[in-house]
Amino acid sequence: MVRRLGELQRAQEAPVAVEQGFDVVVGRARLRGSMDRIDRQGDGLVVTDYKTGASVPSIPDAQVDPQLAAYQVAVAAGGTAAVDTAAGEHPAGAAPGDAGPDPLRARGARLVYLARGSRGATVREQPPVESWGDPGWAAAMVDQAAQIMASAQFWATPNKGCETCGVRRSCPAREEGRRLVPPRAPGRDRDLGRAPVSDYATPQARRERAWPERATDDSTGAGAREDQA
Ligand code: SF4
């Protein structure tokens, strides 16, 4: 895996940043985190996230991957202003409060799986924000996530992460957890009907918002291609 990462990095131009922290407000959300790698592409930035797992999403699912989408939202919102400066977009020493030029654009994001494939790392691309049918869908997803997390209760929603979830043995959505917590406490059915569920919980739901005009076509995505680096 380390050898593949080394080969991959030798084959690419030097990134403008690695392990780049960001902290930006998007709607009701404060997005904080770190981007593994950032490359300059034209008038914008491409974010790379390295993965060590072997479970690779499909090409269409990666195109609406929520983590990559959140990175692009952070770039578009100016969360990588320090990288913009390093890339020469913002003159060093500008007076505090100067509006300066717009932040570099979000030119896409990618997942790079280092542990899969015999020929090299497996790459999954997410197209840039501006190519989405609705460029605002990912910011709306982030905003709604903040709204749900701020609510008084969380609701167990089975998903593909359940098998490795640390609380699955006490989760009411799991058979083993129901011995401890009943799935529906007496008289609570009406409350369950009000559970705050994300409008962006599944890849298909995200596709319907990213590309409303072609969400019914599940077999192809914008610029779908499989890359081996
Ligand atoms: S086991 Fe329960 S709490 Fe854990 S991810 Fe699944 S639904 Fe959520």
Residues whose N, C-alpha, C, O or C-beta is under 5 A from the ligand:
A	BS01	SF4	A156 T157 P158 N159 G161 C162 C165 V167 R168 C171 A173
